[in-house]
């Protein structure tokens, strides 16, 4: 990854940032999907799998989050969120490419779910993910090594 972009382990002290990040990046998509957007729902999702959460930092500033669930049979990109002010700069692309390079070395498939209407689907497609299924609210996507 670019020297300006780093990942660090999230801690409980990051919760206020994670809630703000989630609200800024996900509220509109969740509303469109009919999913809850109240403060408690955001808080619970931010706390979910905090032990695997990594904060994306750019020049020492916290700007995003990645949660990657790893198993021997495959990896699941549970969340990737970048603050709106930093979107469109290739940071998400760089984080995903680094993760996919690691997955190729481990010879595992990476899966993810993305809400219908979320423009991130175009990023995922560009990076080699293919739609493998869908529900009423989201697409299931997979990238094979």
Number of C-alpha atoms within 10 A of each C-alpha: 13 10 7 11 17 17 18 13 14 19 14 11 8 15 15 12 16 26 20 16 22 23 18 14 18 16 17 15 18 17 11 13 15 10 13 12 17 10 11 11 13 20 18 11 14 23 17 13 13 17 12 15 24 19 24 25 18 17 10 11 12 20 22 25 27 23 20 20 16 14 9 9 9 15 21 17 19 17 17 21 21 22 17 12 8 13 15 10 9 11 21 22 16 14 19 19 15 13 16 22 12 13 19 14 9 13 15 19 17 23 21 21 21 21 20 18 14 15 11 15 19 10 14 20 14 11 14 14 19 18 17 12 11 14 10 8 16 16 19 16 22 21 21 15 15
